[in-house]
Structure formats: structure tokens, C-alpha cells
Amino acid sequence: MTASDRKRKPSEEHGRALTFRAIDPVSDGEIVIRFVREIFALSFGDDRRFVGQFGETGAGYLAWLDARLAEDPPSAVLALQGETVVGLVVTGRYPDDPALGYVYHYYLTPSARGRGLASVLDRQAMTTLCRRGFVRARLSVSEANAPALRFYLRQGWTVVGPRPDQPGVIFMERATSPE
């Protein structure tokens, strides 16, 4: 193993390199809505919560995303492997505690799962939040989403308790820097 091999970032090993670009709600709206609708289905068994919160077409989500991007353009990015969109990351400020960063969404397409790319998304989110000055981050996860819970625990997230406004959902937190 050469010195350059040891310095290689894990996201570059075995074809796992990802690039990130800002989401454009106009040109990327369809794929973003599809991804977020699937996040809700994976978390809650179907997309009824998505429809209830954002409407059948997802137009409410795009309006919400526009507001996120107006506040912080790097907070919503698509993940690409080569030219193919394989995921997204949406971060921001936790609404009830402005000192706390928040991960709204991680998503990988089914073909991108199980290849170590989720840890790249987590690093992207933590880097974005850390650069914005957040020392800690929070996310919400459905207790029924066992694969996500296992992943978050492996990444250093800890359960901090139930989310009072959403039955069956818990909060997790972690430091934004890898210390």
C-alpha cells in the first residue's frame, strides 16, 4: 500500500466517489419529490404522511425547499455518481433550537444502497452543518425504519428521545465534527 493509497478518502474507494450539486427546485423538482415521497414510504410504510404534509403533487414540498434554499443554498444537494443522480441531502437549522443543525433528509436510490455511499451522505451533511457553525446535529427517524436506525448508530448518532409531535418517531443527535 502506497502513501497515496493510505491518504485516499473512503468515499473514493471501490468506485464510491460522489459529487454534490445544489438542487434546483425547477429542473430537479420531479426527482426530488420522487425521492422524498420514497423517504416517507420507507419510514412509515406508505406516502400518506407526505401527501398530508405536502399535497398529492408534492408542490408543498417544493415551496418548503425553496424557502430552505433562500436561507442557505448549500443546504440541499443532489448526490451524483458520475452523471447519475443517486441521492440527496437536505440540512438546515433545527426550528426549535437555532444553535442546533438539522438533517431533514438523506436518500439513496435502491441501486446505490449497500455500497457504503450512505456514510458519504452523512459526511456531506456534517461538513455542511459544521461549516455553518453548528457543533451538534439532530435528525428524526421512524422507529420502524430499522435499517436507518442501525446506520445512524454506526455513524455515531445517539437516541435522545421521542419526537413529541410525531408518534413513532425519535430524535437522534451527534457532533458535526468527527472528534
C-alpha positions in Angstrom: 0.0 0.0 0.0 1.4 3.4 -1.0 1.3 6.6 0.9 -1.3 7.9 -1.6 -3.5 4.8 -1.1 -3.5 5.5 2.7 -4.5 9.1 2.1 -7.4 8.2 -0.2 -10.7 9.2 1.2 -13.1 6.3 1.9 -15.6 7.9 -0.5 -13.1 7.4 -3.3 -12.5 3.7 -2.7 -14.1 0.9 -4.8 -15.9 3.3 -7.1 -17.8 5.0 -4.3 -16.9 8.6 -5.2 -19.8 11.0 -5.1 -20.1 14.6 -6.2 -22.7 17.0 -4.9 -24.5 19.8 -6.6 -27.2 22.3 -5.4 -30.8 21.3 -6.0 -32.7 23.5 -8.5 -36.3 23.0 -7.5 -37.5 23.9 -11.0 -35.3 21.5 -13.0 -34.9 18.9 -10.3 -38.4 19.1 -8.8 -39.7 15.8 -10.2 -36.8 13.7 -9.0 -36.6 15.4 -5.6 -40.4 14.8 -5.0 -40.0 11.2 -6.0 -37.0 10.7 -3.6 -38.8 12.5 -0.6 -42.0 10.6 -1.3 -40.0 7.3 -1.1 -38.3 8.5 2.2 -41.8 8.8 3.7 -42.8 5.4 2.3 -39.7 3.7 3.7 -40.2 5.4 7.1 -43.9 5.0 7.6 -45.0 2.2 5.2 -46.6 4.4 2.6 -46.6 8.0 1.5 -49.8 9.2 3.3 -47.8 11.5 5.6 -46.0 13.0 2.6 -49.4 13.7 0.9 -50.9 15.1 4.1 -48.0 17.4 4.6 -47.1 18.5 1.1 -50.1 17.6 -1.1 -50.6 14.9 -3.7 -48.3 16.5 -6.3 -45.6 17.5 -3.8 -45.9 21.1 -4.7 -45.9 22.0 -1.0 -42.5 20.3 -0.6 -41.0 22.3 -3.4 -42.3 25.5 -1.7 -40.7 24.4 1.5 -37.5 23.6 -0.3 -37.4 27.0 -2.0 -37.5 28.6 1.5 -34.7 26.3 2.6 -32.6 27.3 -0.4 -33.3 31.0 0.1 -31.9 30.8 3.6 -28.9 28.5 2.8 -28.2 27.5 -0.8 -25.7 24.6 0.1 -28.2 23.1 2.4 -30.0 21.0 -0.3 -27.8 19.0 -2.7 -28.2 16.1 -5.0 -25.6 13.3 -4.8 -24.2 12.1 -8.2 -22.1 9.2 -9.1 -20.7 10.2 -12.4 -23.6 11.8 -14.2 -26.2 9.7 -12.4 -28.3 11.2 -9.6 -28.2 8.6 -6.8 -29.3 10.6 -3.8 -29.9 13.8 -1.9 -29.1 15.5 1.4 -31.1 18.3 2.9 -29.8 20.1 6.0 -30.6 23.3 8.0 -31.2 24.8 11.3 -33.3 22.9 13.8 -36.5 25.0 14.1 -36.9 24.8 17.9 -33.2 25.5 18.7 -31.3 27.8 16.4 -28.0 26.5 17.8 -28.7 23.0 16.6 -28.1 21.8 13.0 -30.8 19.5 11.5 -30.7 16.8 8.8 -34.0 16.9 7.1 -33.3 14.1 4.6 -30.8 11.6 3.5 -31.7 9.5 0.5 -30.1 6.9 -1.8 -31.6 5.2 -4.8 -32.1 1.5 -4.3 -29.3 0.7 -6.8 -26.9 2.9 -4.7 -27.7 1.3 -1.3 -25.5 -1.2 0.4 -22.3 0.2 -1.3 -21.0 2.4 1.5 -22.5 5.6 0.0 -24.7 6.5 2.9 -21.6 7.3 5.0 -20.6 9.7 2.3 -24.0 11.4 2.6 -23.6 11.6 6.4 -20.2 13.2 6.0 -21.6 15.7 3.5 -24.3 16.7 5.9 -21.9 17.0 8.9 -19.5 19.1 6.8 -22.2 21.4 5.6 -23.6 21.9 9.2 -20.1 22.3 10.7 -19.2 25.0 8.1 -22.3 26.9 9.1 -21.1 26.9 12.7 -23.2 24.1 14.2 -21.5 21.9 16.8 -24.3 19.4 17.1 -26.8 18.0 14.6 -30.2 16.4 15.1 -32.4 14.2 12.9 -35.7 12.4 13.1 -36.2 8.8 12.3 -39.1 6.4 12.4 -38.7 3.7 15.0 -40.0 1.3 12.3 -37.1 2.1 10.0 -34.6 -0.5 11.4 -32.0 -0.2 8.6 -31.8 3.6 9.1 -31.5 3.3 12.8 -28.7 0.8 12.5 -26.9 3.0 10.1 -27.3 6.1 12.3 -26.0 4.3 15.3 -22.9 3.1 13.3 -22.3 6.7 12.3 -22.2 7.9 15.9 -25.7 9.2 16.2 -27.4 8.6 19.6 -31.1 8.4 20.5 -32.1 11.4 22.6 -35.8 10.6 22.9 -39.2 10.6 21.2 -40.3 13.3 18.8 -43.4 14.6 20.7 -45.3 15.9 17.6 -44.9 12.6 15.6 -45.8 9.3 17.2 -43.4 6.5 16.4 -40.5 8.9 15.5 -37.4 9.5 17.6 -34.8 12.2 17.7 -31.1 11.3 17.3 -28.1 13.7 17.7 -24.3 13.7 17.1 -21.4 16.1 16.9 -20.9 17.6 13.5 -17.1 17.2 13.7 -15.5 13.7 13.8 -13.6 14.2 17.1 
